[in-house]
Amino acid sequence: MAKVKTIIFIHQNFPAQFKHLAPLLAKNKNYNVHSISLIDESSEGVIHHKYSLEQTTSGTVHPLAQEFEAKIIRANSLSKLAYKMKSEGIMADLIIGHPGWGETLFIKNVWPDSKLLSYMEFFYYSKNSDVDFDSEFPNDESFLANKLTARNAPILSDLYNADKIITPTNFQASHAPEYFKKKLVVLHEGIATNRLQRNDNLRIQINEHVLTSNDKIVLFIARNLEPYRGYHSFIRSIPGVLKKHPDSYISIVGGHDVSYGKQPPKGQSFKEIFQNEVRESISDKKLRDLFDERVLFLGYLEYESLVKMIQISTLHVYLTYPFVLSWSFLESMSCESIIIASNTEPVREVINDKKNGLLVDFFNYEEISENIINILDDREKFKHLGKNARDFIIKNYDLEKVILPKYLKLIKDLLDEK
């Protein structure tokens, strides 16, 4: 009888990228599945262990060491819990972890004989990358280069210790240091295409508006409304759209904080800065009133509500620096959204211009506006792009038929290695 293997997931916000994989493994009688994180949330069948930070950051270390200090605190705090688990008889055969917050830094000291599958989300560069992409937001080059080198340090340690490295896209894989590419596997988390389909029967109440798929709904989604996800370019495109289609709904989903990149001036948000800039640039009072009425800032939406917005939208505008692709972008493709997306490297991996979406210059808000108008003029003319987008996602990213079988094989092969 085969020995039951123990798999431990490590992620500060578990389940995160492992929300599909962890419960699937937990259903397999050949695996005992555990998770370690900073929060109490777990997945079905997974034995969860919450660790606490042993201390806060000091606030007195060199600015370039601040991130590293925080990661060392997480790594040491987690390792103490891991040693306790080991003393209670939990012996890891495979650890699957995200190194971005430092948590896996000491984990091979605890379980030196375990296999380590590391999730490389991003490796940072200061040139020809996300940080120097947008000249509207310049950085202190020398400080930034040193900061990113320091940020990469614990990631490098994890990649060195890893038996295999997974990363979701070829774009992210291209950022990996050459030395580690022999251990690298490109494997996305997957899209639940059976669930994520267009639904023309929905009715969504937003303030005094009731939206259906018959309405002209222009959708923009970002975790936070900030330059990295092209919020400034998108909002600048809107007056032209409203001038031609005053009955359209500009539905903007996202919080008012910053997930990536530079902070706005103190006391302000990028959402307000660019909303005010665009509003004040509109000289025509009727159009300005229309901007106030038809631009719907929906804030952060719970996942179920977000999916419903995607399912009835006419089109989805997705803009991004050369950075990690958003899940919501691929989910929109699965829902047959007509996609207008920035002609940036990660996007070109999934969008073939005029085949399953339309590519635009990230910075050219007039081009963005023109493409939105063209679709609203005659959505039937562009409907095939949405169907092709869904076909592409089913073929390459379907959770059940494509992604999870690859994950299961990778994990079995790792555990079978001597």
N, C-alpha and C positions, 0 to 999 in steps of 0.2 A: 504493500500500500504506500502510495507516494506521500512524502512528508508535506504537511500543510505549511505553506510559505507565508511569512509575515511581510506585509507591505506598509510602509509609513509615508504618508503625504505631509509635506511641510510647506505652509504658506500662511502669512500673517492674517490674510482674509479668507482662509479656506471656507468653501470649496473653490471659489474663483475659477481659474482656468481648468480645474479638475472636476467641475460640477457634474459632468456626464461620466467621466472615467471612474471616479472613486466609487460611486454606488454600484456601477456595473461589476467592478472587481469584487466588491463586498458580497455580491450574490453568488460568486463562484466558491464552491465548497473547498477548493484547493488553496484559498487565500484567507488569511486573517488581515483585515485592513484597519489601520489606525490613521489618525490625523493629529497634527500638532499645530496650533495657531494661537493668536492673541485674543481671538473672540470665541464665543460659546457655540457658534453655529457649526453644524456638521452636516453629513449626508446620510441617507438611509443605509443602515447596516454597518456604518463606519464607527469604530470606537474612537471617541474624541478625547483629546487631552489639551487643556488650555494652560499656556504658560503665562507668567506675569513678569514684567520688567523689574529687574532687581534694583534699578536706580534710574533716575532721569539723566539727561545729558547735562554736563557741567556748565555750559555757557561760557567757559573760560578758555577752551582750546583754540588753536589757530583756526581761522575761518575755513581753510582747506581741509581741516581734519574733522569738521563738525559732522558731516555725513558718516565718515568712517567711525567716529565715536559712537554714534547712534547704532550703527550696524554691529559693532563689537558688543554693545550692551545687549542687543537682541540675541546675538549668537551665544553669548555666555549664559544669558537667562534661559534660553531654550535648551542649551546643553545640560544645565542642571536638572531640568525636568527629564531630559532623555536619559541621563545617568540613573535617575530614580526609576524610570520605566525599565531600564536594563536590570536594575537590582531586583525588580519584581518579576523577572523572568521573560521580559519581552525582548526577543532577539531579532533584529531587523535583517531580512534577506534582501530587501530592495527598498531604497529611499527615493522618493520622487519629490523634488523640491524646486522652489523658485529662489534663486540666489540674490534677487534684486534688493532685498532688505537685510542681507547678511545672515539670515537665520541658519543657513546650512554650513556656515564657515567652519564650525568645529565638529560637525556631526560625524565625520569619519573617525574622529578620536573616540567617540562613544561606541560606534559599531564599525570597527576597521575592516571587518570581513564582508560587510554588506555591499551590494551594488548600489551605485548612485546614478540616477537618471535626472539630469539637470535641465530645467526649462530656461533657455536663454531668450529673454524677451527683447533685450536690446544691448548692443555694445556701442559705446559712445566715441565719437570723433569730433574734433573741433573745426575741421575743414571739409568742404563739400558734403555737408550733412544737414541735419535738421537745424542746428544752432546758427548756421550762417546762411540759411536759405532766404530769409526775409530781411532785406536791408532797411525796412521801416523800423525794425527793432534791433539795432546794433548792440553787440556785447563788448565788454572789455576782453579783448582777444587773449591776452596773456593770462589773465586770471581764469578765464573760462577754460583754456586749454589745460591748465594745472588742475582745475576743479574736476574736469571730466576724467583726467588720468587717475586722480584719487578715487573717483566714483567707480572706475573700472577695476580697481585693485582687488576688492573682495570677490568680484565676479570672476576675475582671472583665476583666483585660488580655487573657486568652485569648479570652473571648467577643467582645471588641471586634475582635480580629484575625481571628476565624473567618468563613469564608464561609457555612458552615451549622453549626448546632448540633443534635446529637441528644441525646435524653434518653428513658429507657425507658417512662415512664408519664405520664399527664396530671397526676397529683399532683406529680411532680417538675417538670413543665413549668410548673405554676402558681406555683412558687417562683422562676422566672426573673425577673429585672428586666424591667419592661415594655419598655424600650428594645430588648431583644434578642429579643423574642418573634417579630418578623417573620422572623427567621432560624432559628427553632426548628422541628424536626421530631420528633414523638413516635414513637419506633421502638425496640421492645424487642430484646434479643439473640436471643430465640426459644427455643422448647422443642422438643426432639427427641421428638415424640409417638410416632413409630414405635417408638422404643426404650423410651420411658418408658410402660410399660403394666403393669397389675396382673399378678401372677404367683402364682397359688395353689399352684404346685407346689414352691415353695422351702421349704427347711428351714434355719434359721439357729441355729447353736450359740452361746449366750452363757453362759459359765461352765458351770454344771451344767444349764442350761435349753436345750431344743431348741424353738424357736419356729416355728410354721406359721401360715398364714392362718386356721386354725380357732381359734387362741387369741385371747383378748381383749387386743389390743395397742394401748395408748394411746401415741402417738408425739409427742414434742416435739423440735424441731430448732432449734438456733441455732449460729452460729459459735462464740460463747462464751456461757456461762450468766450473763446479766446483765440488769439492769432494762430496757434498751432493747428487748429481745426478750421481755419479760414473764415471765422465769423466776420471779420472786418471786410473781407472781399464780398461775402454773401450779402451782408446788410447794405453795402453800397450799391448792390445790383437791384435793390427792391424798388426804388422810385420809378425806374423805367418799366418794371413789370406792372406796377399799379396804374401807371399812366395808360397802359394798353389794356390791362385787364383789371379794372377797378372792383370786379366781383370776386377776385381770387382771395384765398386765405393764405397768408404767409405764416406758417406754423413753425415756431422755433422752440426746440426742446433743448434744455441744458441749464446747468446751474450758473452762478455768478462768481465762482471762485476761479482759481488757476490750477490746472492739473499739470501743465508742462510749461517750461520756459519762464520768461521774465514776468515779474509782478507788475501790475499797473501802478500809477502813482498812489500814494497812501490815501486811503479813504474813498477810492474810486474802484469801479469794476470795468473791465473791457466791455461788458454788456452795455453799461450806461455811456461810456465814452463814445462808442461808435454809433449807438442809437441816437445820441444827442447830435453827433457830427452830421449824420445823414438827415435827421429831422430839420436841423438848422440850415442845411443846404437847399431845402425845398422852398422856393420862393412863392410858389402858387399855394394859396391857403387851402383850396379844395383838395389838392393832392396831399398837403401836409395833414389835413384832417383824416384823409383816407389812410395815410400811413399810421396814424394813431389808432384808427379803428380796425384795420385789417391785418396789421402785424400782431400776431398773437404770441406773446412770450409765455410759454407753458411751464417754464421752470424744469425741475427734475421730475420725471415721471417714473412711477413704479413700472416694473417690466411688463406686466399685463396691459397696462394702459399704453405704454410705448408701442407694443406690438399692434394694438388696435389702430393707432395712428398710422403706422406703416401700412397696414392692410387696406386702408381706404385712400391713401394719398395718391395724387395724380403723378407726382414726380418727387424724387429725392435728390437734393443737391448735397454732394459730399466733397469737401475740400480738406486737404491735409498737407502739411509739410512732409518731406521724406521721413516718415516715422511709422510707427505701428499702425496697422489697419484696424479700424473700429469694427467690433462685432455687428453693430447696428447696420453698417453699410452692407455687409454680406447678407444679413437677415432681410434687408430691403430687397436685395437681388432675389432672394428666395421667394419673396412675396410679389414678384413681378413688377416692382417699381420701375418706372422709367428713370434711369440714372443719368445725372449730369455730374461729372466728377473731375477733379483736378488732374492734369496731365503730369503727375508725379510718379516716381518709380514704383512705389508699392501699389499704387492704383493700377498701373499698366499691367501688373501681374494678373489682374482679374477682369479688367475692362478692355475690350477690343473696340476701338472707336468705330461708331456707326454700326457695330454688329450686336453688342449687348449693352450699349450705353454710349454716352457722348462725352468726349474728353475736352476740357477747356483749360485755358491758361489760368493758373491759380490766382494771379494778380489782376487779371483783366475782367473787372466787374461788368463792363459793357458787353463782353462776350458771354458772360454768365447770364446776364439779363436777356440777351437776344435768344439764347437757347431755351430759357424758361418760356419766353413769349412764344417761340415757335411751337413748343409742345402744347401750351395752352390754346394756341390757335387751332390745332388739329391733333388731338391726342391719339386718334385712331391711326394716324400716319406713323406714329412712333411706338405703337403698342407692341409691335414685334420685338422691340428692344427689351422690354420687360420679360416677355416669354423666353427669349434667348438667355437673358440673365438668369432666370430660374433654372433653365436647362443646364447652364454652366455650373451653377452651385450644386445641383443634384449630381452631376457627373464627377465633380472634383472635391466637394466638401460635405456631401451627405453624411450625417452623423452615423446612422445605423449601418449603411451599406459600404461606406468608403473608409471613414475615419476610425471608428472603434475597432473594426477588424485589424487595421494596421497597428493600433495601439496594443491590442491583445497579443499579436504576434511579436512585437518588439519586446514586450514585458516577458513573455514566455521564453524568448531567445536569451534575454539577459539572465533570467533566473536559471536557465539550463546551462549557462556557461560555467566552466570550472574556474 
